[in-house]
Amino acid sequence: MAQRLYSAILCISVLLLSACTREAKDDSAARKGTPGGEGVRVGVLLPLTGDTSVAGLKIQRGYQLAAEEINSLGGVTIEGRSVPLKLVFADSEGKPEVGVSETERLIQSNNVAAIAGCYQSNVAFPTTATAEKYHTPYVVDNPIADKITERGFKYTFRVTLKSSWMAKAQIDFLKNMQKLRATPIRRVALLYEDTLFGQSSAEGQRKYANEAGYEVVADLSYAHSATDVSATIARLKAAKPDVVIATSYTSDAILIGRTMKEQRFFPKLALLGSTAGHQDPDFIASLGKDAENVLTTSFWNSDLRNGAALRYYESYRKRFGEDPVPQCTNARAALWVLRDALNRAGTSDHEMLRKALAATNLQAPQPPVDIMPFATIRFGEDGQNNAAQSIIMQVQSGKFVTVWPAQVAAAEIVWPGIPPTGIR
């Protein structure tokens, strides 16, 4: 009896020891960034709840579609074998402090090979610093504040442009309209939300407007979470601008549009948005005819002259039953950049992956630049994609059409861009 009991205990001990050894090996492999049997994990940080969650959820679908696209082609090749790309989503709630804690969780608990995200500049700024602290590659998708890539970081890589580049494009566009349409532009007003996105955009817009000789007749910020902008729009109206350059997320872009209608105000020549809310299909759906002829800078549109952009639009719409926001294409770019780097590194080790990302050189018609308005993703020493560019779209007959620059324009611009309802 004692002998049988001893044998049973010995057997159980061996099984437990074996299980613990396997668990330790798996945990060790995860810490080193190797995929094990489940694939390579990529953490995706987005605002899935909170003020900007409508856009965040659409961008999440953009990541899901990109992962499905990549995995249908075999995923990524690690140590000579193909494994799937696995997305681990985390909710920043649109709050910097939550974003930081979620970034730490993704790195320390989920053992991700890299992080992608995170839509908002004010969240990207501290979370990229957290990733840098843990030596974890971070591919920035949509946040555009200049200083995200101006701190000497080695693990931060941005696929999209800087806010100052967008601002210069906006002023260059106005100068172009002034020349081509013989339309005097003298008075420019700036209207922007008060987080890093709005502040950094306004900084560039202010600089380039002054250099172009425009008078900045109003320089107005408002609280990102504002539910009433009546006083701000009244000040804007009193300034009598020729052009308003607005930098807003979706909910506040809609609120501003409705308040402008209530106060029967529209600038003399144009309202020009700065990506984010003014390029969201929900902006048109919410304002209807009052969105007509509004202009906005953008990262992408389905009418770009390469065919692949329209195929992407159709693929997203078929999969999710709604139009993508342009930010979805930057999500796709972030994942395809990681796929390319993982394949070249042959490992998901953080340091090897960082080196591969730094050597990225993707050229059209390769994905992801097959659908973009620029032909290259190549990072400078600061991690910035120096080839990134923007386009300008206009709402015409209830949809966004690309109107500038001329080499990618799909339609003639309506200028001056006065809404058909005659608000003024």
C-alpha positions as CSV (number, residue, x, y, z in Angstrom):
1,M,0.0,0.0,0.0
2,A,2.8,2.4,0.9
3,Q,4.7,1.5,-2.2
4,R,1.6,2.3,-4.4
5,L,1.1,5.6,-2.6
6,Y,4.8,6.5,-3.1
7,S,4.5,5.7,-6.8
8,A,1.4,7.8,-7.2
9,I,3.0,10.8,-5.5
10,L,6.1,10.4,-7.6
11,C,4.0,10.3,-10.8
12,I,2.1,13.5,-9.8
13,S,5.3,15.3,-8.9
14,V,6.9,14.5,-12.3
15,L,3.8,15.7,-14.1
16,L,3.7,18.9,-12.1
17,L,7.4,19.5,-12.7
18,S,7.0,18.9,-16.4
19,A,4.0,21.4,-16.5
20,C,5.9,24.0,-14.6
21,T,9.0,23.6,-16.9
22,R,6.8,24.1,-20.0
23,E,5.1,27.1,-18.4
24,A,8.5,28.6,-17.6
25,K,9.8,28.0,-21.1
26,D,6.7,29.6,-22.6
27,D,6.9,32.6,-20.3
28,S,10.6,33.0,-21.1
29,A,9.9,32.8,-24.8
30,A,7.1,35.4,-24.5
31,R,9.4,37.8,-22.7
32,K,12.0,37.5,-25.4
33,G,9.3,38.2,-28.0
34,T,9.3,34.8,-29.7
35,P,5.9,33.7,-30.9
36,G,5.5,30.3,-29.3
37,G,2.6,28.5,-31.0
38,E,0.0,31.3,-31.0
39,G,1.5,33.8,-33.3
40,V,3.1,37.2,-32.9
41,R,1.2,39.5,-30.5
42,V,0.9,43.2,-31.4
43,G,-0.7,45.5,-28.9
44,V,-3.1,48.1,-30.4
45,L,-3.9,51.1,-28.2
46,L,-7.1,53.0,-29.2
47,P,-9.9,55.1,-27.5
48,L,-12.6,52.4,-27.5
49,T,-14.7,54.3,-25.0
50,G,-15.0,58.0,-24.2
51,D,-15.3,61.1,-26.3
52,T,-13.4,59.8,-29.4
53,S,-14.6,56.2,-29.3
54,V,-16.7,56.5,-32.4
55,A,-13.5,57.1,-34.5
56,G,-11.5,54.7,-32.3
57,L,-13.9,51.8,-33.0
58,K,-13.7,52.4,-36.7
59,I,-9.9,52.4,-36.6
60,Q,-10.1,49.2,-34.6
61,R,-12.0,47.7,-37.5
62,G,-9.2,49.0,-39.8
63,Y,-6.7,47.1,-37.7
64,Q,-8.8,43.9,-37.8
65,L,-9.2,44.1,-41.6
66,A,-5.4,44.6,-42.0
67,A,-4.7,41.6,-39.8
68,E,-7.1,39.5,-41.8
69,E,-5.4,40.6,-45.0
70,I,-1.9,39.8,-43.6
71,N,-2.9,36.5,-42.2
72,S,-4.6,35.4,-45.4
73,L,-1.2,35.8,-47.0
74,G,0.5,33.6,-44.4
75,G,1.0,36.0,-41.5
76,V,4.6,36.6,-40.7
77,T,7.7,34.5,-41.0
78,I,9.5,33.9,-37.7
79,E,12.5,31.6,-37.3
80,G,11.7,30.1,-40.7
81,R,8.0,29.3,-40.1
82,S,4.8,31.2,-40.9
83,V,2.7,32.3,-37.9
84,P,-0.3,34.6,-37.6
85,L,-0.3,38.1,-36.4
86,K,-2.4,38.4,-33.3
87,L,-3.9,41.7,-32.2
88,V,-4.3,42.5,-28.5
89,F,-6.5,45.6,-28.1
90,A,-6.3,48.0,-25.2
91,D,-8.6,50.9,-24.4
92,S,-7.0,54.3,-23.7
93,E,-10.4,55.8,-23.0
94,G,-8.9,58.9,-24.7
95,K,-7.0,59.7,-21.5
96,P,-3.2,60.0,-21.4
97,E,-2.9,58.4,-17.9
98,V,-5.0,55.4,-18.9
99,G,-3.0,55.1,-22.1
100,V,0.2,54.9,-20.1
101,S,-1.1,52.2,-17.8
102,E,-2.5,50.2,-20.7
103,T,0.8,50.5,-22.5
104,E,2.6,49.0,-19.5
105,R,0.1,46.2,-19.3
106,L,0.5,45.3,-23.0
107,I,4.2,45.2,-22.6
108,Q,4.6,43.5,-19.2
109,S,1.5,41.3,-19.0
110,N,0.7,40.6,-22.6
111,N,4.3,40.4,-23.8
112,V,3.6,42.1,-27.1
113,A,6.3,42.3,-29.8
114,A,5.3,45.9,-30.6
115,I,2.6,48.5,-30.1
116,A,0.6,50.3,-32.7
117,G,-1.8,53.2,-32.2
118,C,-3.2,55.4,-30.8
119,Y,-5.3,58.0,-32.7
120,Q,-4.7,61.0,-30.4
121,S,-1.5,63.0,-30.0
122,N,-2.1,63.7,-26.4
123,V,-2.1,60.0,-25.7
124,A,0.7,59.1,-28.1
125,F,3.1,61.6,-26.5
126,P,3.3,59.9,-23.1
127,T,2.7,56.3,-24.3
128,T,5.6,56.4,-26.7
129,A,7.7,57.5,-23.8
130,T,6.5,54.5,-21.9
131,A,7.3,52.1,-24.8
132,E,10.8,53.7,-25.0
133,K,11.3,53.0,-21.3
134,Y,10.6,49.3,-21.9
135,H,12.6,49.2,-25.2
136,T,9.4,48.2,-27.1
137,P,8.8,49.3,-30.7
138,Y,5.8,51.6,-31.2
139,V,4.4,52.4,-34.6
140,V,2.4,55.6,-34.4
141,D,-0.6,55.5,-36.8
142,N,-2.5,58.8,-36.8
143,P,-1.2,61.2,-34.1
144,I,0.5,64.1,-35.9
145,A,2.0,66.4,-33.2
146,D,5.5,67.2,-34.2
147,K,7.2,66.6,-30.9
148,I,6.1,62.9,-30.8
149,T,9.1,62.1,-33.1
150,E,11.4,65.0,-31.9
151,R,12.7,63.6,-28.6
152,G,15.5,61.4,-29.8
153,F,13.6,58.2,-29.2
154,K,14.8,55.0,-30.9
155,Y,11.7,52.8,-30.6
156,T,9.1,55.2,-32.0
157,F,8.2,55.2,-35.7
158,R,5.4,57.3,-37.3
159,V,3.8,56.3,-40.6
160,T,1.8,59.6,-41.1
161,L,2.9,63.2,-41.4
162,K,3.6,65.9,-38.8
163,S,1.2,68.7,-37.9
164,S,3.6,71.3,-39.2
165,W,3.6,69.6,-42.6
166,M,-0.1,69.6,-42.7
167,A,-0.3,73.2,-41.7
168,K,2.1,74.2,-44.5
169,A,0.0,72.2,-47.0
170,Q,-3.1,74.1,-45.8
171,I,-1.4,77.5,-46.3
172,D,0.1,76.4,-49.6
173,F,-3.4,75.4,-50.8
174,L,-4.8,78.8,-49.9
175,K,-1.9,80.5,-51.7
176,N,-2.6,78.3,-54.7
177,M,-6.3,79.2,-54.7
178,Q,-5.5,82.8,-54.4
179,K,-3.3,82.6,-57.5
180,L,-5.5,80.3,-59.7
181,R,-8.8,81.8,-58.8
182,A,-7.7,85.4,-58.4
183,T,-9.3,85.4,-55.0
184,P,-7.9,87.8,-52.4
185,I,-7.3,86.1,-49.1
186,R,-6.3,88.5,-46.3
187,R,-8.0,87.5,-43.1
188,V,-7.5,84.0,-41.6
189,A,-9.0,82.7,-38.4
190,L,-7.7,79.7,-36.4
191,L,-10.1,77.5,-34.4
192,Y,-8.8,74.5,-32.5
193,E,-9.5,72.0,-29.7
194,D,-7.2,72.4,-26.7
195,T,-5.3,69.1,-26.6
196,L,-1.9,68.5,-28.2
197,F,-3.5,67.8,-31.6
198,G,-5.1,71.2,-31.8
199,Q,-2.3,73.1,-30.2
200,S,0.4,71.6,-32.4
201,S,-1.7,72.1,-35.5
202,A,-2.4,75.8,-34.7
203,E,1.3,76.4,-34.0
204,G,2.1,75.5,-37.6
205,Q,-0.9,77.2,-39.1
206,R,-0.1,80.4,-37.2
207,K,3.5,80.3,-38.4
208,Y,2.8,79.7,-42.1
209,A,-0.1,82.1,-42.2
210,N,2.0,84.9,-40.9
211,E,4.8,84.0,-43.4
212,A,2.3,84.1,-46.3
213,G,1.3,87.6,-45.2
214,Y,-2.2,86.7,-44.0
215,E,-3.6,88.5,-41.0
216,V,-4.7,86.1,-38.3
217,V,-7.8,87.9,-37.1
218,A,-8.9,85.2,-34.6
219,D,-6.8,82.6,-32.7
220,L,-9.4,80.6,-30.7
221,S,-9.1,77.4,-28.7
222,Y,-11.9,75.6,-27.0
223,A,-12.2,72.7,-24.6
224,H,-12.1,69.3,-26.4
225,S,-14.9,68.1,-24.2
226,A,-17.0,71.2,-24.8
227,T,-20.8,70.8,-25.2
228,D,-21.4,74.5,-26.0
229,V,-19.2,76.6,-28.3
230,S,-21.7,79.5,-28.8
231,A,-19.4,82.2,-27.3
232,T,-16.4,81.0,-29.3
233,I,-18.4,81.0,-32.6
234,A,-19.7,84.5,-31.8
235,R,-16.1,85.7,-31.5
236,L,-15.2,84.0,-34.7
237,K,-18.1,85.6,-36.5
238,A,-17.2,89.0,-35.2
239,A,-13.7,88.6,-36.6
240,K,-15.1,88.4,-40.2
241,P,-12.5,86.0,-41.6
242,D,-12.1,85.1,-45.2
243,V,-11.0,81.6,-44.3
244,V,-11.4,79.6,-41.1
245,I,-8.9,76.8,-40.4
246,A,-10.5,74.4,-37.9
247,T,-8.8,71.6,-36.0
248,S,-11.4,69.3,-34.3
249,Y,-12.3,65.8,-33.5
250,T,-15.6,64.4,-34.8
251,S,-18.0,65.4,-32.1
252,D,-16.7,68.9,-31.8
253,A,-16.5,69.4,-35.6
254,I,-20.3,68.5,-35.7
255,L,-21.0,70.8,-32.8
256,I,-19.2,73.7,-34.4
257,G,-21.0,73.1,-37.7
258,R,-24.4,73.2,-35.9
259,T,-23.5,76.3,-33.9
260,M,-22.3,78.1,-37.0
261,K,-25.7,77.4,-38.6
262,E,-27.5,78.6,-35.5
263,Q,-25.6,81.9,-35.7
264,R,-25.9,82.1,-39.5
265,F,-22.2,82.3,-39.9
266,F,-19.8,81.0,-42.5
267,P,-16.5,82.5,-43.5
268,K,-16.4,84.6,-46.7
269,L,-14.4,82.0,-48.7
270,A,-13.9,78.7,-47.0
271,L,-13.9,76.5,-43.9
272,L,-10.8,74.3,-44.0
273,G,-10.6,71.4,-41.6
274,S,-7.5,69.6,-40.3
275,T,-8.1,65.8,-40.7
276,A,-9.8,64.1,-37.7
277,G,-13.4,65.2,-37.4
278,H,-13.8,67.0,-40.7
279,Q,-12.7,63.9,-42.7
280,D,-15.1,61.6,-40.8
281,P,-18.2,60.4,-42.9
282,D,-20.2,61.1,-39.7
283,F,-19.5,64.8,-40.2
284,I,-21.5,64.7,-43.4
285,A,-24.2,62.3,-42.0
286,S,-24.8,64.6,-39.1
287,L,-24.8,68.0,-40.9
288,G,-26.3,67.0,-44.2
289,K,-26.4,70.0,-46.6
290,D,-24.7,72.2,-44.1
291,A,-21.5,70.2,-44.6
292,E,-21.5,70.9,-48.4
293,N,-18.3,72.5,-49.8
294,V,-16.5,72.3,-46.5
295,L,-12.8,71.5,-47.1
296,T,-10.4,69.4,-45.1
297,T,-6.9,68.0,-45.2
298,S,-6.9,64.2,-45.2
299,F,-4.6,61.2,-45.1
300,W,-6.6,59.3,-47.8
301,N,-9.7,59.1,-50.0
302,S,-11.2,56.3,-52.0
303,D,-11.1,58.3,-55.2
304,L,-7.3,58.4,-55.3
305,R,-6.1,57.5,-58.8
306,N,-4.6,54.1,-58.3
307,G,-7.5,51.7,-58.1
308,A,-6.2,50.0,-55.0
309,A,-7.8,52.8,-52.8
310,L,-11.2,52.0,-54.2
311,R,-10.7,48.3,-53.7
312,Y,-9.7,49.0,-50.1
313,Y,-12.9,51.1,-49.6
314,E,-15.1,48.3,-51.0
315,S,-13.4,45.7,-48.9
316,Y,-13.9,47.6,-45.7
317,R,-17.5,48.4,-46.5
318,K,-18.3,44.8,-47.4
319,R,-16.7,43.5,-44.2
320,F,-18.2,46.1,-41.8
321,G,-21.2,47.6,-43.5
322,E,-19.9,51.2,-43.2
323,D,-17.5,53.6,-44.8
324,P,-13.9,53.6,-43.4
325,V,-12.5,56.8,-41.9
326,P,-9.1,57.8,-43.5
327,Q,-7.4,57.0,-40.3
328,C,-8.1,53.3,-41.0
329,T,-5.6,53.4,-43.8
330,N,-2.9,54.6,-41.4
331,A,-3.8,51.6,-39.1
332,R,-3.3,49.4,-42.1
333,A,0.0,51.0,-42.8
334,A,1.2,50.5,-39.2
335,L,0.5,46.7,-39.4
336,W,2.0,46.3,-42.8
337,V,5.1,48.1,-41.7
338,L,5.3,45.7,-38.7
339,R,4.8,42.7,-41.0
340,D,7.6,43.8,-43.3
341,A,10.0,44.4,-40.3
342,L,9.1,41.1,-38.6
343,N,9.7,39.2,-41.8
344,R,13.1,40.9,-42.3
345,A,14.1,40.4,-38.7
346,G,12.9,36.8,-38.6
347,T,12.2,37.3,-34.9
348,S,9.9,39.3,-32.7
349,D,12.7,40.2,-30.3
350,H,12.3,43.9,-29.5
351,E,15.8,45.0,-30.4
352,M,16.0,43.1,-33.6
353,L,12.6,44.3,-34.6
354,R,13.6,47.9,-33.8
355,K,16.6,47.6,-36.1
356,A,14.4,46.2,-38.9
357,L,11.9,49.0,-38.5
358,A,14.6,51.6,-38.8
359,A,15.7,50.0,-42.1
360,T,12.1,50.1,-43.6
361,N,11.9,51.0,-47.2
362,L,8.4,50.2,-48.6
363,Q,7.7,51.4,-52.1
364,A,4.5,51.6,-54.2
365,P,2.8,49.4,-55.4
366,Q,3.8,47.4,-52.3
367,P,1.2,47.4,-49.5
368,P,0.5,49.6,-47.6
369,V,1.6,52.5,-49.9
370,D,-0.5,50.9,-52.7
371,I,-3.5,52.8,-51.5
372,M,-1.8,56.0,-50.1
373,P,-1.4,59.4,-51.6
374,F,2.4,59.0,-51.2
375,A,4.7,56.3,-52.6
376,T,7.2,55.5,-49.9
377,I,7.4,54.6,-46.2
378,R,11.0,55.2,-45.1
379,F,11.9,56.4,-41.6
380,G,14.5,59.0,-40.8
381,E,16.8,58.8,-37.7
382,D,14.0,60.3,-35.7
383,G,11.5,57.6,-36.7
384,Q,9.5,59.9,-38.9
385,N,8.2,58.8,-42.3
386,N,9.6,61.7,-44.3
387,A,7.6,60.8,-47.4
388,A,4.2,61.2,-45.8
389,Q,1.9,63.8,-47.4
390,S,-1.7,65.0,-47.2
391,I,-4.4,65.7,-49.7
392,I,-7.4,68.1,-49.5
393,M,-10.9,66.9,-49.9
394,Q,-14.2,68.8,-50.2
395,V,-17.7,67.7,-49.5
396,Q,-19.6,67.7,-52.8
397,S,-23.1,66.3,-53.2
398,G,-22.9,64.6,-49.8
399,K,-19.5,62.8,-50.2
400,F,-15.8,63.6,-49.9
401,V,-14.0,64.2,-53.2
402,T,-10.3,64.9,-53.6
403,V,-9.7,68.4,-55.0
404,W,-6.0,69.1,-54.3
405,P,-3.2,68.8,-55.2
406,A,-3.9,68.7,-59.0
407,Q,-2.0,65.4,-59.6
408,V,-4.4,63.4,-57.4
409,A,-7.6,65.5,-57.7
410,A,-10.7,63.6,-58.8
411,A,-12.9,66.7,-59.1
412,E,-12.8,70.5,-59.6
413,I,-13.0,72.5,-56.4
414,V,-16.1,74.6,-55.6
415,W,-14.5,78.0,-54.7
416,P,-15.6,80.0,-52.8
417,G,-16.9,77.2,-50.7
418,I,-20.2,78.7,-49.5
419,P,-22.7,76.2,-48.2
420,P,-25.8,75.9,-50.5
421,T,-28.0,76.8,-47.5
422,G,-26.5,80.3,-47.8
423,I,-25.3,80.5,-44.1
424,R,-23.3,83.7,-43.6
